[in-house]
Amino acid sequence: MSDIERISPEEVRNRVQSGNAILVCAYDSDDKYGKMKLDGSKSLSEFRSGISGIEKNREIIFF
């Protein structure tokens, strides 16, 4: 797990708002996503259904 980068909430916000990253809730349950949702985030099911349309160089941040 040494290749996992931890970043601050402020940095996450900057990357997502600038369009450089996608924020994805890692919970498999849409119910849990509804409870843990952050502004600008996608549920895991939304992410999976749209994965083919994501640019290969786009950063994906899971929480």
N, C-alpha and C positions, 0 to 999 in steps of 0.2 A: 504494500500500500504506500510505499514511499513516493510513488509517482503521482499521488493525488495532491493537488494544490489546494490549500485552504486559503480563502480570501475573506475579507471583511464584508459585512452587509452593505456598507457604503460602496465598495468596489463592485459588488454584485449589481447594485442599483445602477451604477454608472455604465457597466457593460451592457445591461439589458436595455436601459433607456437609449443608449447610443445605437442599438440595433446590432451590436457585435456578439451578443449572446442570447440564448434562450434559457429561461428559468423553468425547470420541470420539477414537480413534486414527485418524489420517488415512491409514494404509497400506491399500491396497486388498486386500492379501494377508492372509488369516487366519493364515498361517504367520508372517508378520512381526509381526502383532498379538500372537501368542502369545509372541514373543520380547521385545516392547516393552510388554506389558500393564502398566498401572498400576492400583492398587486403585481400584475404583469406575468404571472406564472401560468403554466399549462399543467393539466393533469397528465398522468402517465398515459392514460388511454388517448387523450388528444395528441400527445407527442407521438405515440406509436402509430396512430392513424395518419399522421401527416409526415412521417419520417422521410418518405421518398422525396418530398419537396424541399427538404432542408439542404442548404448549400454545404458542401463537404468541409469548407474551412470555417463554418459557424461554430462558435464555442457553445457547449451545452453544459449548464450548471444544474446539478441535482441538489435538492434539499430534502 
